[in-house]
Amino acid sequence: MERRTFIKQTGIASAVVAGTPSFNLFAETKKSKKITILHTNDVHSHIDPFPPEDASFPNQGGVARRLTLIESIRKENPNTLLLDAGDIFQGTPYFNFYGGELEFKLMSMMQYDAATIGNHDFDNGVNGLAAQMPNASFKMLSSNYDFTNTVMEGLTKPYEIFIKDGIKIGVFGLGIQLEGLVTPALSKETQYLDPIEIALDMTRLLKEEQQCDLVICLSHLGYNYKYDKISDLKLAEKTKNIDLIIGGHTHTFLEKPTIIKNAAGLDVIVNQVGWAGINLGRIDFEFDLSGNATATSKTITV
């Protein structure tokens, strides 16, 4: 990959990513391949829409509306991945009553492809999370939580590779430091591993060894901080070979994705769509005949 450039267009954010040869923005696209990435974060057990009288999000959100949108987009482009960046649990009585069973079953019905683990997904402890894993038909990806000697051992994967229309997509997950957010009584022997080091390992494996056309990080690190703490923006700056970071934890509403230069001087797309299932993020990657890609995005209010 020799270069990426950021293109500004009215109403959308667009970037050039992936591919090994030099980019040609005027390449023939009649036979191009289009991959759609749909994503959510910090849904926090919000199954129903917000009520009409809600001061901030009246009549917004809800699983049924999200599913309608997802099904419509899948009909438009069958080559679609649906991903979540963590904090699936906690926030409404549905979690208190069902312990995460309903959330995982509904995500499975919506045919999520993969998710990562947020700090609130430990709110019933590793035992509570493990108890709900049979209800998840999607992949739970976590590369920097070491669950050795816990009941979660073997229930997650560090990464997954998806192939859509011949395009190889590597996805891996990163979680936030648990200290100060999750008590040892809940996390048990779970070990937090440095996300920068793990990301460098994951991207080397996915991009260089597995030759993925697109590498996506599902991150629950948080978008950005005023103090010295690892965030999505710092992750983008300090690594290479990540094309897209789908973030969570900070409930950040971005009007359009942020484009950050990585350690190799290439563009990384960073996006986050708020919380509570109010928005559905959409990023379309169009690959030309040479394997180069342009990306366009929009956030859809549910």
C-alpha positions in Angstrom: 0.0 0.0 0.0 1.7 3.1 -1.2 -0.6 5.9 -0.2 -4.1 7.0 0.9 -5.7 10.3 0.5 -8.7 12.0 2.1 -11.4 13.3 -0.3 -14.0 15.8 0.9 -17.5 15.6 -0.5 -20.7 17.4 0.4 -22.6 15.7 3.2 -20.3 12.6 3.4 -16.8 11.7 4.5 -14.7 9.8 2.0 -11.3 8.3 2.1 -9.1 6.1 -0.1 -8.0 2.9 1.6 -6.5 -0.5 1.1 -5.1 -2.1 -2.0 -1.4 -2.7 -2.8 -0.8 -0.7 -6.0 -0.8 3.1 -6.2 -4.3 4.6 -6.0 -6.0 5.8 -9.1 -9.1 7.8 -8.3 -10.2 7.7 -11.9 -10.0 3.9 -12.3 -12.7 2.0 -14.2 -15.4 1.2 -11.7 -18.0 -0.6 -13.9 -16.9 -3.9 -12.4 -16.0 -2.6 -9.0 -16.9 -4.4 -5.8 -18.8 -2.7 -3.0 -18.6 -3.8 0.6 -20.9 -2.2 3.2 -20.0 -2.0 6.8 -22.9 -1.3 9.2 -22.1 -0.6 12.9 -23.4 0.2 16.3 -21.8 0.9 19.7 -22.9 1.3 23.3 -26.5 0.2 22.7 -26.8 -0.4 26.5 -29.9 -2.7 26.4 -32.1 -0.2 24.6 -34.5 -2.5 23.0 -37.4 -0.1 22.6 -37.4 3.4 21.0 -37.1 6.4 23.3 -40.6 7.7 24.3 -42.2 10.6 22.5 -41.7 12.8 25.5 -38.0 12.2 25.8 -36.1 15.5 25.8 -33.2 14.4 23.7 -34.2 11.5 21.5 -38.0 11.4 21.1 -39.2 8.4 19.1 -35.7 7.4 18.1 -33.9 4.1 18.3 -35.4 0.7 18.9 -34.4 -2.8 17.7 -37.4 -3.2 15.3 -36.5 0.0 13.4 -32.9 -0.9 13.3 -33.7 -4.3 11.8 -35.9 -2.7 9.2 -33.0 -0.5 8.1 -30.5 -3.3 8.2 -32.7 -5.6 6.0 -33.2 -2.7 3.5 -29.5 -2.2 3.2 -28.8 -5.9 2.8 -31.3 -6.0 0.0 -29.4 -3.1 -1.7 -26.0 -4.8 -1.1 -25.8 -8.4 0.1 -22.1 -7.9 0.7 -22.7 -6.3 4.1 -21.1 -6.8 7.5 -22.9 -5.8 10.7 -20.6 -5.0 13.6 -20.8 -3.7 17.2 -18.2 -2.0 19.4 -19.3 -3.1 22.8 -21.3 -2.2 25.9 -24.2 -4.3 24.7 -25.4 -4.8 28.3 -26.7 -2.5 31.0 -29.0 0.6 30.8 -32.6 -0.6 30.9 -34.6 -3.1 33.0 -34.3 -5.6 30.2 -30.7 -6.3 31.3 -31.7 -6.4 35.0 -34.4 -8.9 34.3 -32.9 -11.1 31.5 -29.1 -10.6 32.2 -28.2 -10.1 28.6 -30.1 -13.0 27.1 -32.5 -10.8 25.2 -29.8 -8.5 23.8 -27.7 -11.4 22.4 -30.8 -13.2 21.0 -32.0 -10.0 19.2 -28.5 -9.3 17.9 -28.4 -12.9 16.6 -31.8 -12.4 14.9 -30.5 -9.3 13.3 -27.6 -11.4 12.1 -24.7 -9.4 13.5 -21.4 -10.8 12.2 -19.2 -9.7 15.1 -18.9 -7.6 18.3 -16.3 -6.8 20.9 -16.6 -6.6 24.7 -17.2 -3.3 26.5 -16.7 -2.7 30.2 -20.4 -2.9 31.0 -20.6 -6.3 29.4 -18.8 -7.4 32.7 -21.6 -6.0 34.8 -22.8 -9.5 35.7 -19.2 -10.7 35.9 -17.4 -13.1 33.6 -19.8 -15.8 34.8 -22.8 -13.8 33.7 -21.2 -13.0 30.3 -20.2 -16.6 29.7 -23.7 -17.7 30.6 -25.1 -15.7 27.7 -22.6 -16.6 25.1 -24.7 -19.6 23.8 -27.3 -17.0 22.8 -24.8 -15.2 20.5 -24.6 -16.6 17.0 -22.2 -13.8 16.1 -18.4 -13.8 16.8 -17.2 -12.2 20.0 -13.8 -10.7 19.2 -11.4 -9.7 21.9 -7.6 -9.7 21.3 -6.4 -7.8 24.4 -8.4 -9.5 27.2 -6.7 -12.7 28.3 -9.5 -14.9 29.7 -7.2 -17.8 30.7 -8.4 -19.5 33.9 -11.8 -17.9 33.7 -15.1 -19.3 32.4 -14.8 -17.0 29.4 -11.7 -18.9 28.2 -12.2 -20.2 24.7 -15.5 -18.3 24.2 -13.9 -15.4 22.3 -11.6 -15.1 19.3 -8.9 -12.5 18.8 -10.0 -11.9 15.2 -12.2 -13.2 12.4 -11.7 -13.1 8.6 -14.8 -12.5 6.5 -14.9 -12.8 2.7 -17.5 -10.8 0.8 -17.5 -10.9 -3.0 -13.9 -12.0 -3.0 -12.8 -9.2 -0.7 -11.0 -10.4 2.4 -11.9 -8.5 5.6 -10.0 -9.0 8.8 -11.8 -7.8 12.0 -10.3 -7.8 15.5 -11.5 -6.4 18.9 -9.9 -4.2 21.6 -11.2 -3.5 25.0 -10.6 -0.7 27.5 -8.4 -1.1 30.7 -10.7 -2.7 33.3 -9.0 -1.3 36.4 -11.2 1.5 37.7 -14.1 0.4 35.6 -14.7 -3.3 36.5 -14.0 -4.7 39.9 -11.8 -7.8 40.3 -14.8 -9.6 41.7 -16.4 -9.3 38.3 -13.4 -9.6 36.0 -11.8 -12.4 38.0 -8.5 -13.4 36.5 -9.0 -11.5 33.2 -5.8 -9.9 32.1 -5.7 -6.6 30.2 -3.0 -6.5 27.5 -1.6 -3.4 25.9 -3.8 -2.4 23.0 -1.1 -0.8 20.9 1.2 -3.9 21.1 -1.8 -6.2 20.4 -3.0 -4.1 17.5 0.4 -4.1 15.9 0.4 -7.9 16.2 -3.1 -8.3 14.9 -2.6 -6.0 11.9 0.7 -7.6 11.0 -1.1 -11.0 11.0 -4.2 -9.8 9.1 -2.6 -7.4 6.5 0.8 -9.0 5.9 0.3 -12.7 6.7 -3.3 -13.2 5.8 -3.3 -10.6 3.0 -6.6 -9.0 4.0 -7.9 -6.3 1.7 -9.5 -4.5 4.6 -8.6 -4.5 8.3 -11.2 -3.3 10.8 -10.7 -2.7 14.6 -13.7 -2.9 16.9 -12.6 -0.7 19.7 -14.0 0.0 23.1 -11.2 2.3 24.0 -13.0 5.6 23.6 -12.8 8.2 20.9 -10.4 10.7 22.6 -9.3 12.0 26.0 -7.9 15.3 27.3 -5.5 13.3 29.5 -2.9 10.7 28.6 -5.0 7.6 27.9 -5.1 5.3 24.9 -8.0 6.2 22.6 -9.1 5.5 19.1 -7.3 8.5 17.8 -4.0 7.5 19.5 -4.5 3.9 18.3 -4.8 5.2 14.8 -1.7 7.4 15.1 0.6 4.8 16.7 -0.2 1.8 14.5 -0.3 0.9 10.8 -2.4 -1.3 8.6 -5.8 -0.5 10.3 -8.2 0.8 7.6 -11.2 1.5 9.9 -11.7 1.8 13.6 -15.2 1.4 14.8 -15.3 2.9 18.3 -17.3 2.9 21.5 -17.3 3.7 25.2 -17.3 7.5 25.0 -20.8 7.7 23.4 -19.4 10.1 20.8 -21.8 11.4 18.2 -19.7 12.1 15.1 -21.3 14.0 12.2 -18.8 12.2 9.9 -15.8 9.9 10.5 -12.5 11.4 11.6 -9.5 10.7 9.3 -6.2 10.2 11.1 -2.7 9.6 9.6 -1.2 6.4 11.0 2.4 5.6 11.8 3.1 5.1 8.1 1.5 8.4 7.1 -1.6 6.7 5.6 -5.3 7.4 6.3 -7.3 5.6 9.0 -11.0 6.1 9.2 -12.3 6.5 12.8 -16.0 6.4 13.5 -18.5 6.3 16.4 -22.3 6.7 16.3 -23.3 7.8 19.8 -25.2 5.4 22.0 -28.5 3.6 22.8 -29.0 2.4 19.2 -30.1 5.8 18.1 -27.9 5.7 15.0 -26.7 3.1 12.6 -23.3 3.8 11.1 -22.7 2.9 7.4 -19.4 2.9 5.5 -19.2 1.7 1.9 -15.9 0.6 0.5 -15.8 0.4 -3.3 -12.9 -1.6 -4.7 -11.8 -1.0 -8.3 -10.3 -3.6 -10.6 -6.8 -3.0 -9.2 -7.9 -3.7 -5.6 -7.8 0.0 -4.6 -10.8 1.4 -2.6 -12.7 4.5 -1.9 -14.8 4.8 1.2 -17.9 6.9 1.8 -20.0 7.1 5.0 -23.1 8.3 6.5 -24.9 8.0 9.9 -28.5 7.0 9.8 -30.9 8.0 12.6 -33.0 5.0 13.6 
